[in-house]
Amino acid sequence: MNKETLSIRIKLGYGSGDLAIQILINSVILYLLYYYTDVYHLGSASAGFIILVSRLLQALFNPVIGAVSDRTSTRWGKKRPYILFGAIPLGLSFFLVFASPDLPADLRPWYAFATSLFFFIAFSITAIPYSSLSAVLSQDTHERSVISGYRMIFAITGTLIAAGLMKPLISLFALELEGFRTTALLFGTAAAMILFITFFCTKEKHIPEYPDRKGGLFKDLTLLVHNRPFLILASSSMFFMLGTNILATTMNYYFKYNLRREDLIPVAFSSVFISAAAAMPIMLILSKKYGKKRSFMMGMALVAMTLLLSFFTGEQSMPVSMIFFILAGAGLSSAFLLPWSMVPDTVEYQQWKTGQRNEGMLYGYFVLFFNVSAALTGLICGLGLDLAGYIPHTVQTAVTRNGIIFLMTIIPCSFICTGLIILKFYPIDEQMHGHILDRIEENNLNKLT
């Protein structure tokens, strides 16, 4: 295959799309439960249940949009139309989530559910086709890695904006409610404009043909069930993300009520994500030396260890807490980097075993597992706070503060350890992947002859 080099314009245009996506989704992951309980005055259990249901419905929708985008055919390509027409609904839905209309108390949960579901569905319509866009921008393996590098830089930037900038912007307003509303309008508008840039700066050069398959969803599920490496990777990643999301969600409550330093929330989030970004080159070196699976396990084991140590230090020392967050961020670099580079290996495993290659479908199901973890995060955190006796805007009892610490450390640690046990059985290493590629090439040659 001839070497193919994409222009800087395409690389920057493609990568910038993840800036928009990560600003919005991380703002929701980090602050939505807090917004529901402390700003919009929903009960913690009710807020958790709303997030659970809306994320589960999104999870069911993800494979559908993945399969539909595989079969879409327009003059703009298969993936780019979803970015073009999804940009405005995505930005609008994000604003509506935090718009805080003055409704009667009995209508507020219904408004929260409707707007959160609108956002998560709009997010899937845009984000899943965007994720699989790199496969049709170039067929050159090295150039795909370069594109992913550009995307990762923008993704980390978007995460840092959500983690470190949203809270300071909100604090500029006298009313926290007004701060959330205005910041959501700013972020939603900016994200829509950035996605337009992604659409106009990219072009689908290599559009594969996806033959119609009889059986539809049932056939897709059959293929999925027989892809053991994918199921192991997706399920372990689900537990890793469940632990990570619970940690991120409860940090808001920990700093506000346990440490009484709400002003340090953006500092804590930024320390985690900056540490993750700084550790990525080290993680790349480790993955090259020890393989993706072992490096992934080492990174998440570091996160589990720091969470366990954090539980025993409790509220004793602010500097120690920050050090643990930095160490956890370094370990989380593996979760940012490695699972997405392992999914293509499972795609090729499926191609080897079945002769069918369906990136959109597998990416859709992979994100489905992530959505399930996000759904369970809302439920677990909401119920956990409720059981701990949490009451917003008051001095929390010792029991409640201990419950917040337990929810932020031991619960995430247990889920991460579960993920480590599952990932241990992931079978694809460098040697097996080389064998898979050889068999695929051999099968393709046999078809030609």
Secondary structure as GFF3:
##gff-version 3
##sequence-region A 1 449
A	DSSP	alpha_helix	8	34	.	.	.	ID=ss1
A	DSSP	pi_helix	35	39	.	.	.	ID=ss2
A	DSSP	alpha_helix	44	71	.	.	.	ID=ss3
A	DSSP	alpha_helix	80	97	.	.	.	ID=ss4
A	DSSP	alpha_helix	108	131	.	.	.	ID=ss5
A	DSSP	alpha_helix	134	137	.	.	.	ID=ss6
A	DSSP	alpha_helix	141	170	.	.	.	ID=ss7
A	DSSP	alpha_helix	176	201	.	.	.	ID=ss8
A	DSSP	alpha_helix	216	225	.	.	.	ID=ss9
A	DSSP	alpha_helix	228	253	.	.	.	ID=ss10
A	DSSP	pi_helix	254	258	.	.	.	ID=ss11
A	DSSP	three_ten_helix	262	264	.	.	.	ID=ss12
A	DSSP	alpha_helix	265	290	.	.	.	ID=ss13
A	DSSP	alpha_helix	292	313	.	.	.	ID=ss14
A	DSSP	alpha_helix	318	354	.	.	.	ID=ss15
A	DSSP	alpha_helix	359	387	.	.	.	ID=ss16
A	DSSP	alpha_helix	398	408	.	.	.	ID=ss17
A	DSSP	alpha_helix	410	423	.	.	.	ID=ss18
A	DSSP	alpha_helix	430	448	.	.	.	ID=ss19
###
